[in-house]
Amino acid sequence: MSIKMSNTELFKRYLLFIISLFCTAMGVSLAVKGGLGTSPISSVAYALSLNTPISLGYLLFIWNMTLLLLQIIILRKNFQKIQLMQIPLSLIFGWFTDFSKYIISADSVPNHYTVRLILTVVGMITVALGVTLSVIANVVLNSGEGFVKAISDKLHLKFGNVKIAFDISCVIMAAVISLILSHKIQGVREGTFIAACFTGIIVKFLMKTLNKPVCRLLNIKN
């Protein structure tokens, strides 16, 4: 961040960011519980978790570290050292994901399709809430957004266009991984495409609704 702030405000912002990580992790776990596919950025780690004994949280951490390494390679001397905070925050996110999966028993999927669809939608909304809070916190990018921004800055492309291409690439990678490991597509279903189409719309709505109230509550600047 370029905005100067007190240590108290910085603490509040990081606390808000950690809360946003928990919301995002809970949203991912709810989508996993629904069994109709998770968000595009989580789909690669999810596909791997379905075919390996490694937990989803740990695989998400590895995936985020891969994206961070790619940021460093792409940006080189233009990489901002504050973005190294992605390492401990990604570790916390991975732990939150495994913890939330445990408390909602995400490994057992309901039989009724309507219930599964509701869980998927609620998960998407919860992820959108987490993304919104992280944007309001405005302290560090998550690894996915950081990677997209690195490509956008390096190639002088619009962030939104790169984000769409990145999401599509994640879904394709998840499908290929599952085909190689299990000879069928796993983890990429209608829920993945619902999340891809509507998460951004929900984030825009929540930003308009929550930005000022949250900043006022925490006494932080917009």
C-alpha positions as CSV (number, residue, x, y, z in Angstrom):
1,M,0.0,0.0,0.0
2,S,1.1,3.5,-0.7
3,I,-1.2,5.1,1.9
4,K,0.5,6.0,5.2
5,M,-1.3,4.7,8.3
6,S,-0.8,4.1,12.0
7,N,0.1,0.8,13.4
8,T,-3.4,0.5,14.9
9,E,-5.0,1.0,11.5
10,L,-2.6,-1.5,9.9
11,F,-3.5,-4.0,12.6
12,K,-7.2,-3.6,12.0
13,R,-6.7,-4.0,8.2
14,Y,-4.7,-7.2,8.6
15,L,-7.3,-8.5,11.1
16,L,-10.0,-7.8,8.6
17,F,-8.0,-9.6,5.9
18,I,-7.7,-12.7,8.1
19,I,-11.4,-12.6,8.7
20,S,-11.8,-12.4,4.9
21,L,-9.6,-15.5,4.6
22,F,-11.9,-17.4,6.9
23,C,-15.0,-16.4,4.9
24,T,-13.3,-17.5,1.7
25,A,-12.2,-20.8,3.2
26,M,-15.7,-21.4,4.5
27,G,-17.2,-20.6,1.1
28,V,-14.8,-23.1,-0.6
29,S,-15.7,-25.8,1.9
30,L,-19.4,-25.2,1.5
31,A,-18.9,-25.6,-2.3
32,V,-17.0,-28.8,-1.7
33,K,-19.9,-30.0,0.6
34,G,-22.3,-29.3,-2.3
35,G,-20.2,-31.5,-4.6
36,L,-21.1,-29.5,-7.7
37,G,-17.6,-28.0,-8.2
38,T,-15.8,-25.2,-6.5
39,S,-14.5,-21.8,-7.7
40,P,-12.2,-21.7,-10.7
41,I,-9.1,-20.6,-8.7
42,S,-9.6,-23.5,-6.2
43,S,-10.5,-26.1,-8.9
44,V,-6.9,-27.2,-9.5
45,A,-6.1,-27.9,-5.9
46,Y,-9.6,-29.5,-5.5
47,A,-9.0,-31.8,-8.4
48,L,-5.7,-32.9,-6.9
49,S,-7.2,-33.4,-3.4
50,L,-9.8,-35.8,-4.9
51,N,-7.1,-38.0,-6.3
52,T,-4.3,-37.8,-3.7
53,P,-4.2,-38.2,0.1
54,I,-3.1,-34.6,0.5
55,S,-5.6,-32.2,2.1
56,L,-7.3,-29.5,0.2
57,G,-5.9,-26.8,2.5
58,Y,-2.3,-28.0,2.0
59,L,-2.8,-28.2,-1.8
60,L,-4.2,-24.7,-1.8
61,F,-1.1,-23.5,0.0
62,I,1.1,-25.1,-2.5
63,W,-1.0,-23.7,-5.4
64,N,-0.8,-20.2,-3.9
65,M,3.0,-20.5,-3.4
66,T,3.3,-21.5,-7.1
67,L,1.4,-18.4,-8.1
68,L,3.6,-16.3,-5.8
69,L,6.7,-17.7,-7.4
70,L,5.4,-16.9,-10.8
71,Q,4.7,-13.3,-9.7
72,I,8.3,-13.0,-8.7
73,I,9.6,-14.5,-12.0
74,I,7.3,-12.2,-14.0
75,L,7.9,-9.0,-12.2
76,R,11.5,-9.5,-11.0
77,K,12.8,-6.2,-9.7
78,N,9.3,-4.7,-9.8
79,F,8.0,-7.3,-7.4
80,Q,6.9,-5.5,-4.1
81,K,8.4,-7.2,-1.0
82,I,5.1,-6.6,0.9
83,Q,3.6,-9.2,-1.3
84,L,5.7,-11.8,0.5
85,M,3.0,-11.5,3.2
86,Q,1.1,-13.9,0.8
87,I,3.2,-16.7,2.3
88,P,1.9,-16.6,5.9
89,L,-1.5,-15.5,4.8
90,S,-1.8,-18.4,2.4
91,L,-0.7,-20.8,5.1
92,I,-3.5,-19.4,7.3
93,F,-6.0,-19.8,4.5
94,G,-5.0,-23.4,4.0
95,W,-5.5,-24.1,7.6
96,F,-8.8,-22.3,7.6
97,T,-9.9,-24.4,4.6
98,D,-9.1,-27.7,6.3
99,F,-10.7,-26.6,9.6
100,S,-13.9,-25.4,7.9
101,K,-14.1,-28.6,5.9
102,Y,-13.9,-30.5,9.2
103,I,-16.5,-28.5,11.0
104,I,-19.1,-28.8,8.2
105,S,-18.1,-32.4,7.3
106,A,-17.5,-31.4,3.8
107,D,-16.3,-34.9,2.8
108,S,-19.9,-36.2,3.0
109,V,-22.0,-34.9,0.1
110,P,-25.9,-34.6,0.5
111,N,-27.9,-36.8,-1.8
112,H,-30.6,-34.3,-2.7
113,Y,-29.6,-32.1,-5.6
114,T,-31.5,-29.0,-4.4
115,V,-29.6,-29.1,-1.1
116,R,-26.3,-29.4,-3.0
117,L,-27.2,-26.5,-5.2
118,I,-28.1,-24.4,-2.2
119,L,-24.8,-25.2,-0.6
120,T,-23.0,-24.3,-3.8
121,V,-24.8,-20.9,-4.0
122,V,-24.2,-20.1,-0.3
123,G,-20.6,-21.1,-0.7
124,M,-20.3,-18.7,-3.7
125,I,-21.8,-15.9,-1.7
126,T,-19.5,-16.6,1.2
127,V,-16.5,-16.5,-1.1
128,A,-17.7,-13.2,-2.5
129,L,-18.0,-11.8,1.0
130,G,-14.4,-12.9,1.7
131,V,-13.1,-11.3,-1.5
132,T,-15.0,-8.1,-0.6
133,L,-13.5,-7.9,2.9
134,S,-10.1,-8.5,1.5
135,V,-10.5,-5.6,-1.0
136,I,-11.7,-3.3,1.8
137,A,-8.8,-4.4,4.0
138,N,-6.4,-3.3,1.2
139,V,-3.2,-4.6,2.6
140,V,-1.9,-7.4,0.3
141,L,-3.2,-9.2,-2.8
142,N,-4.2,-12.8,-2.6
143,S,-2.0,-15.0,-4.7
144,G,-4.5,-15.5,-7.5
145,E,-5.1,-11.7,-7.9
146,G,-1.4,-11.0,-7.5
147,F,-0.6,-13.4,-10.4
148,V,-3.3,-11.9,-12.6
149,K,-2.1,-8.4,-11.8
150,A,1.5,-9.3,-12.6
151,I,0.6,-10.5,-16.1
152,S,-1.7,-7.5,-16.6
153,D,1.1,-5.1,-15.6
154,K,3.8,-6.9,-17.5
155,L,1.9,-7.3,-20.8
156,H,-0.2,-4.1,-20.4
157,L,-3.5,-5.9,-20.6
158,K,-6.8,-5.2,-18.9
159,F,-7.0,-6.9,-15.4
160,G,-10.5,-8.2,-16.1
161,N,-9.6,-9.8,-19.4
162,V,-6.5,-11.5,-17.8
163,K,-8.7,-12.7,-14.9
164,I,-11.2,-14.3,-17.3
165,A,-8.4,-16.1,-19.1
166,F,-6.8,-17.2,-15.8
167,D,-10.1,-18.6,-14.5
168,I,-10.7,-20.6,-17.8
169,S,-7.1,-21.9,-17.6
170,C,-7.6,-23.1,-14.0
171,V,-10.8,-25.0,-15.0
172,I,-9.0,-26.6,-18.0
173,M,-6.1,-27.6,-15.8
174,A,-8.4,-29.1,-13.2
175,A,-10.2,-31.1,-15.9
176,V,-6.9,-32.4,-17.4
177,I,-5.5,-33.3,-13.9
178,S,-8.7,-35.2,-13.0
179,L,-8.7,-37.0,-16.4
180,I,-5.1,-38.0,-16.0
181,L,-5.4,-39.2,-12.4
182,S,-8.9,-40.7,-12.4
183,H,-9.8,-41.0,-16.1
184,K,-12.9,-38.8,-15.6
185,I,-13.6,-35.2,-14.9
186,Q,-13.9,-34.4,-11.2
187,G,-14.4,-31.2,-9.3
188,V,-15.4,-29.2,-12.4
189,R,-19.2,-29.1,-12.7
190,E,-22.0,-26.6,-12.9
191,G,-21.1,-25.0,-9.6
192,T,-17.7,-24.0,-11.1
193,F,-19.3,-22.2,-13.9
194,I,-21.9,-20.6,-11.6
195,A,-19.1,-19.3,-9.5
196,A,-17.2,-18.0,-12.5
197,C,-20.2,-16.1,-13.8
198,F,-21.7,-14.6,-10.6
199,T,-19.0,-14.2,-8.0
200,G,-17.7,-11.0,-9.5
201,I,-21.3,-9.6,-9.7
202,I,-21.9,-10.3,-6.0
203,V,-18.6,-8.8,-5.0
204,K,-19.5,-5.5,-6.8
205,F,-22.8,-5.5,-4.9
206,L,-21.2,-6.2,-1.6
207,M,-18.6,-3.6,-2.1
208,K,-21.3,-0.9,-2.6
209,T,-23.2,-2.2,0.4
210,L,-20.4,-2.9,2.9
211,N,-17.4,-0.7,2.1
212,K,-18.5,2.4,4.0
213,P,-20.1,0.6,7.0
214,V,-17.1,-1.7,7.6
215,C,-14.6,1.2,7.3
216,R,-16.8,3.2,9.7
217,L,-17.0,0.3,12.1
218,L,-13.3,-0.2,12.2
219,N,-12.5,3.5,11.9
220,I,-10.3,3.0,8.9
221,K,-10.0,5.1,5.7
222,N,-11.8,4.1,2.5
